[in-house]
Amino acid sequence: MVIVGGLVAVYALFPPVPIVTHDNNYELWLNAFDQLIRTGKLFPDWIKAFSLGHGNPLFVFYPPLFFYLAEIPRLLGTNLVVAVKVIVAFSTLAAFFAMYLLAREFLGKWGGLTAGLLYMLAPYHLALIYVRGAYAENLAYALLPLLLFFIYRIFTKSNRWVTLGMAGTLGALIISNLPIVLMAGVMSLIFVVVLAVTMKRFPLTPLATGLLGGLGLSAFYWLPMVTSLPLIRIDNFAGPTYYFANEFVRPLELLRLLYWGRTDFFQIGLIAVILMVLYLWQLYRPTRAARPNLAPFLWVGAAALFLLLPLSYWIWKITPLLPYIQFPFRFLGILALALAIIGGAVLIVVKPWLRYILLAGLLAQSIWLARPPAGYRLPIYKQDVAYTVYGDIKAYLTTLPSDTINPTLEMHTADLGFLPQGVDKEKLKALAIPQIYPAITAWSLEQAAQYYLPIDRMITSAQATVITHVEDTQRGAEFDVTMPQEDILEYQQFNFPGWTVALDGGYKQPLASDYWLGLTIPAGQHHVKFEFTAVPGAVAARILSLITALILLVIGLLKSGKLGKSTGKPITHGKTRAQYKSR
């Protein structure tokens, strides 16, 4: 059943072409990430080709875990499309195993298996793959049950390996998806408080060690990101495009059973509704068997349900960080976690015939939902066209002068939002050559080579300068220039902390020239080199992560118990968990 469920979840990923989803940038971002990795840049940050060729600090702000993982199949020889899909499939299957570990602590082996299936095949998780294309978010949801598992183990069997597991999982979660990190913080706090109240103990030292360890391991990402936030425009991330008030889920939308499409993906699913009804019925049914105390998950699920409904508008309005989660419907992933635990608790006590019917219904429901409602599309790059059904189209693409075959998707790089303070997007659209920003619908494959300014046209001056020997690199540009008199030379990459400029071998501080990079150059012949090195504080943050990893390694090498079966008492109502078994 588990193998069938896994195949159902990922079978629509098998065609080696991208899926049409809300977010279509993963090939593009992985291509930029891959190019920097191959040049020896282990911590990619500035992407010079983005924002119409004017540069963008994408990986200073966007969590990089998905791309580090996708780089593994990429370096093994797969194309960009396949590399992305491999990690999407891995994330989906990892969600099952993480939920299995967590649910097994409360429900035993078979309860863990059923809860894992319910979580992996939750409608919202399938929507992340086939509707939203939010692959990093899908990866983050695979890590969340694992984090709760280690937190629970700290309460029931605290040893060094459990604490290290919490630190590693938290660190991975922080570098996977920022909105989910904010949500996970709220839900983990509720989980810890309910456990502490229910179990009447609070293991402060291991929890604090796991928290600090996770923050330290991920410091190479979040520390430069936090210190750089005042330097960029973040208004795009909290409205009006991402205004939370427009993204609440209406109660009836949760109960839709057959609607499924690019704008209809909020349902929790028929099977979840049935299991919830059965769970409520079980609560009021007299029994001698001990029931697992699912209070932590009931509270987490109730909080998630409240925060995704319009009732919570004023909470979102007055809480500073909540609007940066952007979409209240993201709490559907947290709700799916709670419903999976509740559903697993029901499935291990119902009659066998009903259990099999419900599991078969779950697979049937998932076959309907695990499909791309908008179909497939062409890849962004010529090298990734591998689907022979395209026939003549594939042959035509090989004749294009540019490696880019889907310029509409390349255009999305102008809308990332990670732009320096003071940049007016509307003004940017009208700058330099108007044809670099036409209406998206007017783009055609033949125009692919015209979308970015040539490097020599990005270097400008009011004087009649002569620019020669231009070398365009991933990290900047190097060239010779002849100036008739002293003037400011402008290089049309966005001025962002981390750029250095060398004039005839001597380093100078670049100027801000109408939010481009600039440099005052005296008359005569000179050699100029613009290069993006690193965001201020990035080196210190990487050292902090390395020191944290070494400290955790030393802790792990000390004498410690093994991470085996929990010896702590599971929280139950009644006698023992052993009594809570299938009839």
C-alpha positions as CSV (number, residue, x, y, z in Angstrom):
1,M,0.0,0.0,0.0
2,V,2.9,2.4,0.9
3,I,4.6,1.7,-2.5
4,V,1.3,2.2,-4.4
5,G,0.7,5.4,-2.5
6,G,4.2,6.7,-3.3
7,L,3.7,5.9,-7.0
8,V,0.3,7.6,-7.0
9,A,1.9,10.8,-5.5
10,V,4.7,11.1,-8.1
11,Y,3.6,9.3,-11.2
12,A,2.6,12.5,-13.0
13,L,6.2,13.7,-12.6
14,F,7.5,11.0,-15.0
15,P,7.3,12.9,-18.3
16,P,10.6,14.7,-18.6
17,V,9.1,18.1,-19.3
18,P,8.0,20.8,-16.8
19,I,4.5,21.1,-15.4
20,V,2.5,24.3,-15.9
21,T,2.2,25.7,-12.4
22,H,1.9,29.1,-10.6
23,D,5.6,29.2,-10.0
24,N,7.6,28.3,-13.2
25,N,11.1,29.5,-12.2
26,Y,12.8,26.5,-10.8
27,E,14.7,25.5,-13.9
28,L,15.8,29.1,-14.3
29,W,17.0,29.5,-10.8
30,L,18.7,26.1,-10.7
31,N,20.5,27.0,-13.9
32,A,21.9,30.1,-12.3
33,F,22.7,28.2,-9.1
34,D,24.4,25.5,-11.0
35,Q,26.6,27.9,-13.0
36,L,27.8,29.5,-9.9
37,I,28.5,26.2,-8.2
38,R,30.5,25.0,-11.2
39,T,32.7,28.2,-11.0
40,G,33.6,27.3,-7.4
41,K,31.0,29.6,-5.7
42,L,29.8,27.3,-2.9
43,F,27.4,29.9,-1.5
44,P,25.7,31.5,-4.5
45,D,24.3,35.0,-4.0
46,W,24.3,37.5,-6.8
47,I,22.7,36.4,-10.1
48,K,24.0,38.9,-12.7
49,A,21.6,37.8,-15.5
50,F,18.4,38.4,-13.5
51,S,16.2,41.5,-13.4
52,L,16.7,42.0,-17.2
53,G,20.4,41.6,-16.9
54,H,20.7,44.3,-14.2
55,G,21.4,41.7,-11.4
56,N,19.6,40.4,-8.4
57,P,20.8,39.1,-5.0
58,L,18.3,36.2,-5.3
59,F,20.2,33.6,-3.2
60,V,21.0,36.1,-0.5
61,F,17.3,36.0,0.4
62,Y,15.8,32.9,-1.2
63,P,16.4,29.8,0.9
64,P,18.9,27.5,-1.0
65,L,18.2,24.0,0.3
66,F,16.1,22.8,-2.6
67,F,18.8,24.0,-5.1
68,Y,21.7,22.4,-3.1
69,L,19.8,19.1,-3.2
70,A,18.9,19.5,-6.9
71,E,22.6,20.2,-7.7
72,I,23.3,16.5,-6.8
73,P,21.5,15.0,-9.7
74,R,22.5,17.9,-11.8
75,L,26.2,17.2,-11.2
76,L,25.5,13.5,-11.9
77,G,24.5,14.5,-15.4
78,T,20.8,15.0,-15.5
79,N,19.3,18.1,-17.2
80,L,17.6,20.9,-15.3
81,V,14.0,19.5,-15.6
82,V,14.9,16.0,-14.4
83,A,17.0,17.4,-11.5
84,V,14.1,19.5,-10.2
85,K,11.7,16.6,-10.5
86,V,14.0,14.2,-8.7
87,I,14.0,16.4,-5.7
88,V,10.3,17.0,-5.8
89,A,9.8,13.2,-5.8
90,F,12.3,12.9,-3.0
91,S,10.5,15.6,-0.9
92,T,7.2,13.8,-1.4
93,L,8.5,10.4,-0.3
94,A,10.5,12.0,2.6
95,A,7.2,13.5,3.9
96,F,5.8,10.0,4.3
97,F,8.8,8.7,6.3
98,A,9.0,11.8,8.5
99,M,5.3,11.5,9.3
100,Y,5.7,7.8,10.0
101,L,8.4,8.5,12.6
102,L,6.3,11.1,14.3
103,A,3.0,9.2,14.2
104,R,4.6,5.9,15.4
105,E,5.4,7.6,18.7
106,F,1.7,8.1,19.3
107,L,0.0,5.4,17.3
108,G,2.4,2.5,16.9
109,K,3.8,1.1,13.7
110,W,0.6,0.6,11.7
111,G,-0.8,3.9,12.8
112,G,2.4,5.5,11.7
113,L,2.2,4.0,8.2
114,T,-1.4,5.1,7.7
115,A,-0.7,8.6,9.0
116,G,2.3,8.8,6.6
117,L,0.1,7.9,3.7
118,L,-2.5,10.4,4.7
119,Y,0.1,13.2,5.0
120,M,1.9,12.4,1.8
121,L,-1.3,12.2,-0.2
122,A,-3.0,15.3,1.4
123,P,-4.6,17.4,-1.3
124,Y,-2.7,20.5,-0.4
125,H,0.6,18.7,-0.7
126,L,-0.3,17.4,-4.1
127,A,-1.4,21.0,-5.0
128,L,2.1,22.2,-4.1
129,I,3.5,19.9,-6.8
130,Y,0.9,20.0,-9.6
131,V,-0.9,23.4,-9.1
132,R,1.3,25.8,-7.3
133,G,4.7,24.5,-8.2
134,A,5.9,25.5,-4.7
135,Y,8.6,22.9,-4.6
136,A,10.7,24.4,-1.8
137,E,7.5,24.7,0.3
138,N,6.8,21.0,-0.4
139,L,10.3,20.2,0.9
140,A,9.7,22.2,4.0
141,Y,6.6,20.3,4.8
142,A,8.6,17.1,4.6
143,L,10.9,18.4,7.4
144,L,8.2,19.7,9.7
145,P,7.0,16.3,11.1
146,L,10.6,15.3,11.6
147,L,11.2,18.4,13.7
148,L,8.2,17.6,15.8
149,F,9.4,14.0,16.1
150,F,12.7,15.1,17.6
151,I,11.0,17.6,19.9
152,Y,8.7,14.9,21.2
153,R,11.7,12.5,21.7
154,I,13.4,15.2,23.8
155,F,10.4,15.1,26.1
156,T,10.3,11.2,26.2
157,K,13.9,10.1,25.6
158,S,16.4,13.0,25.7
159,N,19.9,12.1,24.5
160,R,22.6,13.7,22.5
161,W,21.5,12.2,19.2
162,V,17.9,13.4,19.6
163,T,19.2,16.9,20.3
164,L,21.5,16.8,17.3
165,G,18.6,15.6,15.2
166,M,16.5,18.5,16.3
167,A,19.4,20.9,15.5
168,G,20.0,19.4,12.0
169,T,16.3,19.3,11.1
170,L,15.7,22.9,12.3
171,G,18.7,24.1,10.4
172,A,17.5,22.4,7.2
173,L,14.0,23.8,7.7
174,I,15.3,27.4,8.0
175,I,17.1,27.1,4.7
176,S,14.1,25.5,2.9
177,N,11.3,28.0,2.9
178,L,10.9,31.2,5.0
179,P,7.1,31.4,5.3
180,I,7.0,27.8,6.5
181,V,9.7,28.6,9.0
182,L,7.4,31.3,10.5
183,M,4.5,28.9,10.5
184,A,6.6,26.1,12.0
185,G,7.7,28.5,14.8
186,V,4.2,29.2,15.8
187,M,3.1,25.5,15.6
188,S,6.2,24.2,17.3
189,L,5.6,26.6,20.2
190,I,2.0,25.3,20.6
191,F,3.3,21.7,20.4
192,V,5.9,22.3,23.1
193,V,3.5,24.1,25.4
194,V,0.9,21.4,25.2
195,L,3.5,18.7,25.7
196,A,4.9,20.5,28.8
197,V,1.5,21.0,30.3
198,T,0.4,17.4,29.6
199,M,3.6,15.7,30.7
200,K,4.4,18.2,33.5
201,R,8.0,18.6,32.6
202,F,10.1,21.0,30.4
203,P,13.5,19.8,29.2
204,L,15.0,23.3,28.8
205,T,18.6,22.4,28.1
206,P,18.2,20.0,25.2
207,L,15.5,22.2,23.6
208,A,17.7,25.2,23.9
209,T,20.6,23.3,22.5
210,G,18.6,22.1,19.5
211,L,17.3,25.6,18.9
212,L,20.7,27.2,19.1
213,G,22.3,24.5,17.0
214,G,19.7,24.8,14.2
215,L,20.2,28.6,14.2
216,G,24.0,28.2,14.1
217,L,24.0,25.6,11.3
218,S,21.8,27.8,9.1
219,A,23.5,31.1,10.0
220,F,25.4,31.1,6.7
221,Y,22.0,31.9,5.1
222,W,19.8,33.7,7.6
223,L,22.4,36.1,9.1
224,P,23.4,37.8,5.8
225,M,19.8,37.8,4.8
226,V,18.6,39.5,8.0
227,T,21.4,42.1,7.9
228,S,20.6,42.9,4.2
229,L,16.9,43.2,4.6
230,P,17.0,47.0,5.2
231,L,18.8,47.4,1.9
232,I,16.1,45.9,-0.4
233,R,12.5,46.5,-1.2
234,I,10.4,44.0,0.8
235,D,7.1,45.7,0.2
236,N,6.3,43.3,-2.6
237,F,6.2,40.4,-0.2
238,A,3.4,41.7,2.0
239,G,1.2,43.4,-0.5
240,P,-0.5,44.4,-2.6
241,T,0.2,41.4,-4.8
242,Y,0.6,39.2,-1.7
243,Y,-1.9,40.9,0.5
244,F,-3.0,38.2,3.0
245,A,-6.6,39.4,3.2
246,N,-7.2,38.2,-0.4
247,E,-6.0,34.7,0.3
248,F,-8.2,33.4,3.1
249,V,-10.0,30.1,2.6
250,R,-13.7,30.0,2.9
251,P,-15.2,27.2,5.0
252,L,-17.1,25.7,2.0
253,E,-13.9,25.6,0.0
254,L,-12.4,23.2,2.5
255,L,-15.2,20.8,1.9
256,R,-15.2,20.9,-1.9
257,L,-14.8,17.3,-3.1
258,L,-14.4,17.3,-6.9
259,Y,-13.2,20.8,-7.8
260,W,-9.6,20.8,-8.7
261,G,-7.7,23.4,-10.7
262,R,-5.4,26.3,-10.8
263,T,-7.6,28.3,-8.4
264,D,-9.5,25.5,-6.6
265,F,-7.0,23.5,-4.5
266,F,-8.1,24.4,-0.9
267,Q,-10.1,21.2,-0.1
268,I,-9.0,18.9,2.7
269,G,-10.4,15.9,0.8
270,L,-13.4,13.6,1.2
271,I,-11.4,10.9,3.1
272,A,-10.1,13.5,5.7
273,V,-13.7,14.6,6.3
274,I,-14.9,11.0,6.8
275,L,-12.0,10.3,9.2
276,M,-12.7,13.4,11.2
277,V,-16.3,12.4,11.6
278,L,-15.3,8.9,12.7
279,Y,-12.8,10.4,15.2
280,L,-15.4,12.6,16.8
281,W,-17.7,9.6,17.0
282,Q,-14.9,7.6,18.6
283,L,-14.4,10.2,21.3
284,Y,-18.0,9.8,22.5
285,R,-18.0,6.1,22.2
286,P,-17.4,4.2,25.5
287,T,-14.3,2.0,25.4
288,R,-11.9,0.3,27.8
289,A,-9.0,0.7,25.5
290,A,-6.5,3.4,26.1
291,R,-6.6,6.2,23.5
292,P,-3.5,8.1,22.5
293,N,-3.7,11.7,23.7
294,L,-3.6,13.7,20.5
295,A,-4.0,17.0,22.3
296,P,-0.8,18.5,20.8
297,F,-2.0,17.8,17.3
298,L,-5.6,18.9,18.1
299,W,-4.3,22.3,19.3
300,V,-2.0,22.6,16.3
301,G,-4.7,21.7,13.9
302,A,-7.2,24.1,15.5
303,A,-4.7,26.9,15.4
304,A,-4.0,26.2,11.7
305,L,-7.7,26.0,10.9
306,F,-8.4,29.3,12.6
307,L,-5.5,31.1,10.9
308,L,-6.5,30.1,7.4
309,L,-10.1,31.3,7.8
310,P,-11.3,34.9,7.5
311,L,-12.1,34.9,11.2
312,S,-8.4,35.5,11.9
313,Y,-8.2,38.7,9.9
314,W,-7.4,40.9,12.9
315,I,-4.7,38.5,14.2
316,W,-3.0,38.8,10.8
317,K,-3.5,42.6,10.9
318,I,-1.9,43.2,14.3
319,T,0.8,40.5,14.3
320,P,4.0,41.9,12.8
321,L,5.5,38.8,11.0
322,L,2.3,37.0,10.0
323,P,1.7,39.1,6.8
324,Y,5.1,37.8,5.5
325,I,3.6,34.3,5.4
326,Q,1.7,35.9,2.5
327,F,-1.0,33.3,2.0
328,P,-3.2,32.2,4.9
329,F,-4.0,29.1,2.8
330,R,-0.4,27.9,3.5
331,F,-1.7,26.7,6.9
332,L,-3.5,24.0,5.0
333,G,-0.1,22.1,5.2
334,I,-0.1,22.4,9.0
335,L,-3.8,21.3,9.1
336,A,-2.9,18.3,6.9
337,L,-0.3,17.3,9.5
338,A,-2.9,17.3,12.3
339,L,-5.5,15.5,10.1
340,A,-3.0,12.8,9.2
341,I,-2.4,12.0,12.9
342,I,-6.1,12.0,13.6
343,G,-6.8,9.9,10.6
344,G,-4.1,7.4,11.5
345,A,-5.6,7.1,15.0
346,V,-9.0,6.3,13.5
347,L,-7.8,3.8,10.9
348,I,-6.0,1.5,13.4
349,V,-9.2,1.0,15.4
350,V,-12.0,0.7,12.8
351,K,-13.2,-2.6,11.4
352,P,-10.8,-4.0,8.8
353,W,-13.3,-3.9,6.0
354,L,-13.9,-0.2,6.6
355,R,-10.1,0.5,6.9
356,Y,-9.5,-1.1,3.5
357,I,-12.4,0.9,1.9
358,L,-11.1,4.2,3.3
359,L,-7.5,3.4,2.1
360,A,-8.8,2.5,-1.3
361,G,-10.8,5.7,-1.4
362,L,-7.6,7.6,-0.4
363,L,-5.8,6.2,-3.4
364,A,-8.7,6.9,-5.7
365,Q,-8.9,10.4,-4.5
366,S,-5.2,10.9,-4.9
367,I,-5.2,9.5,-8.5
368,W,-7.7,12.3,-9.3
369,L,-5.7,15.0,-7.6
370,A,-2.1,14.0,-8.4
371,R,-2.2,15.4,-11.9
372,P,-1.3,18.8,-13.4
373,P,-4.6,20.5,-14.2
374,A,-2.9,22.9,-16.6
375,G,-0.8,20.2,-18.3
376,Y,2.9,20.4,-19.3
377,R,4.9,23.0,-21.1
378,L,8.2,23.5,-23.0
379,P,11.3,23.8,-20.8
380,I,13.1,27.1,-20.5
381,Y,16.4,25.9,-22.1
382,K,17.1,24.2,-25.3
383,Q,19.3,21.6,-23.6
384,D,16.3,20.3,-21.6
385,V,14.0,19.4,-24.5
386,A,13.9,15.6,-24.2
387,Y,10.2,14.9,-24.8
388,T,10.1,13.5,-28.4
389,V,6.4,14.0,-28.7
390,Y,7.1,17.6,-29.7
391,G,8.5,16.4,-33.0
392,D,8.9,19.4,-35.3
393,I,9.0,21.8,-32.5
394,K,12.0,20.1,-31.0
395,A,13.7,20.3,-34.4
396,Y,12.8,24.0,-34.7
397,L,14.2,24.8,-31.3
398,T,17.7,23.6,-32.3
399,T,17.8,26.3,-34.9
400,L,17.4,29.2,-32.5
401,P,20.4,31.4,-31.9
402,S,19.8,31.5,-28.1
403,D,19.9,28.7,-25.6
404,T,16.7,30.1,-24.1
405,I,13.5,28.7,-25.7
406,N,10.9,29.9,-23.3
407,P,11.6,33.7,-22.9
408,T,8.2,34.3,-21.2
409,L,9.5,32.4,-18.2
410,E,12.8,34.2,-18.3
411,M,10.8,37.4,-18.1
412,H,9.7,36.4,-14.6
413,T,13.2,37.2,-13.3
414,A,12.2,40.9,-13.4
415,D,9.5,40.3,-10.9
416,L,11.4,38.6,-8.0
417,G,11.2,41.6,-5.8
418,F,14.7,41.4,-4.3
419,L,15.6,44.8,-5.6
420,P,17.6,47.5,-3.8
421,Q,15.9,50.3,-2.0
422,G,15.0,53.2,-4.3
423,V,14.5,51.1,-7.4
424,D,11.3,52.0,-9.2
425,K,10.1,48.9,-11.1
426,E,7.9,51.0,-13.5
427,K,10.9,53.2,-14.3
428,L,13.0,50.2,-14.8
429,K,10.6,48.9,-17.4
430,A,11.0,52.0,-19.4
431,L,14.8,52.3,-19.1
432,A,17.4,51.9,-21.9
433,I,15.8,49.9,-24.6
434,P,12.0,49.7,-24.5
435,Q,11.8,46.4,-26.3
436,I,13.5,44.5,-23.5
437,Y,10.2,44.8,-21.5
438,P,7.3,44.4,-24.0
439,A,4.0,42.9,-23.0
440,I,4.6,39.2,-22.2
441,T,1.9,38.1,-24.7
442,A,3.9,39.8,-27.5
443,W,7.0,37.7,-26.9
444,S,8.0,35.1,-29.5
445,L,10.7,32.5,-29.7
446,E,12.5,34.5,-32.5
447,Q,13.1,37.4,-30.1
448,A,15.0,35.2,-27.5
449,A,18.4,36.8,-28.3
450,Q,17.1,40.4,-27.8
451,Y,15.9,40.3,-24.2
452,Y,19.1,41.3,-22.4
453,L,21.3,44.3,-22.9
454,P,24.7,43.4,-24.4
455,I,27.4,44.0,-21.8
456,D,29.1,46.8,-23.7
457,R,25.7,48.7,-23.7
458,M,25.4,48.3,-19.9
459,I,28.6,50.4,-19.5
460,T,27.8,54.0,-20.1
461,S,29.1,57.5,-19.5
462,A,28.1,61.1,-20.5
463,Q,31.4,61.5,-22.2
464,A,32.5,59.9,-25.5
465,T,34.2,56.9,-23.9
466,V,35.9,54.1,-25.8
467,I,35.4,50.6,-24.2
468,T,37.4,47.7,-25.4
469,H,38.5,44.2,-24.3
470,V,35.2,43.5,-22.4
471,E,35.1,40.3,-20.4
472,D,31.7,39.4,-19.1
473,T,31.8,37.0,-16.1
474,Q,29.3,35.4,-13.7
475,R,30.5,37.8,-11.0
476,G,30.8,41.1,-12.9
477,A,32.7,42.6,-15.8
478,E,36.3,43.6,-16.7
479,F,37.2,46.0,-19.5
480,D,39.5,48.8,-20.7
481,V,38.2,52.3,-21.0
482,T,39.5,55.5,-22.5
483,M,38.0,58.7,-21.0
484,P,38.4,62.1,-22.7
485,Q,38.0,63.8,-19.3
486,E,37.1,62.8,-15.7
487,D,33.6,61.6,-15.5
488,I,31.4,58.9,-13.8
489,L,31.3,55.6,-15.6
490,E,28.1,53.7,-15.0
491,Y,27.8,49.9,-15.0
492,Q,24.1,48.9,-15.1
493,Q,24.1,46.3,-12.4
494,F,22.1,47.3,-9.3
495,N,24.2,48.9,-6.5
496,F,24.0,46.4,-3.7
497,P,26.5,45.8,-0.8
498,G,29.1,43.3,-1.9
499,W,30.3,44.9,-5.1
500,T,33.9,45.9,-5.4
501,V,35.6,47.8,-8.2
502,A,39.2,48.0,-9.1
503,L,40.7,50.9,-11.1
504,D,44.1,50.0,-12.6
505,G,44.5,47.3,-9.8
506,G,43.5,49.6,-6.9
507,Y,40.2,48.9,-5.2
508,K,37.7,51.7,-4.7
509,Q,34.3,52.1,-3.2
510,P,31.6,52.0,-6.0
511,L,29.3,55.0,-6.2
512,A,25.5,54.8,-6.4
513,S,24.6,56.3,-9.7
514,D,20.8,56.4,-10.1
515,Y,20.8,53.0,-8.3
516,W,23.4,51.6,-10.8
517,L,27.0,51.0,-9.9
518,G,29.3,53.9,-10.7
519,L,32.9,55.0,-10.5
520,T,34.6,58.3,-11.0
521,I,37.4,57.8,-13.6
522,P,40.0,60.4,-14.5
523,A,40.9,61.2,-18.1
524,G,43.1,58.7,-19.9
525,Q,43.3,54.9,-20.5
526,H,42.4,52.7,-17.6
527,H,41.5,49.1,-16.7
528,V,38.3,48.6,-14.7
529,K,37.0,45.5,-13.0
530,F,33.6,45.3,-11.3
531,E,33.1,42.1,-9.2
532,F,30.5,41.0,-6.7
533,T,32.4,39.4,-3.8
534,A,30.1,38.7,-0.9
535,V,27.4,40.4,1.2
536,P,28.9,42.1,4.2
537,G,28.9,39.7,7.1
538,A,28.6,36.6,4.9
539,V,32.1,35.3,5.7
540,A,31.5,35.7,9.5
541,A,28.2,33.9,9.1
542,R,29.8,31.0,7.3
543,I,32.4,30.7,10.0
544,L,29.7,30.6,12.6
545,S,27.9,27.8,10.8
546,L,31.2,25.9,10.5
547,I,32.0,26.3,14.2
548,T,28.4,25.2,15.1
549,A,28.8,22.1,12.9
550,L,32.1,21.2,14.6
551,I,30.7,21.7,18.1
552,L,27.7,19.5,17.3
553,L,30.1,16.9,15.8
554,V,32.1,16.8,19.0
555,I,28.9,16.4,21.0
556,G,27.8,13.6,18.8
557,L,31.2,11.8,19.2
558,L,30.8,11.9,23.0
559,K,29.4,8.8,24.7
560,S,25.7,8.8,24.1
561,G,22.8,6.5,23.9
562,K,21.5,5.3,20.6
563,L,18.4,6.8,18.9
564,G,16.3,3.6,19.4
565,K,12.8,3.0,20.5
566,S,11.4,5.6,22.9
567,T,11.6,4.5,26.5
568,G,9.5,7.4,27.6
569,K,5.8,6.8,28.3
570,P,3.6,7.9,25.4
571,I,0.8,10.2,26.4
572,T,-2.4,8.2,26.6
573,H,-5.9,8.4,28.1
574,G,-6.7,5.2,29.9
575,K,-4.3,2.3,30.7
576,T,-1.5,1.8,28.1
577,R,-0.9,2.3,24.5
578,A,-0.7,-1.4,24.0
579,Q,-4.5,-1.6,24.6
580,Y,-5.0,0.8,21.7
581,K,-4.8,-1.6,18.8
582,S,-6.7,-2.8,15.9
583,R,-9.8,-5.0,16.6
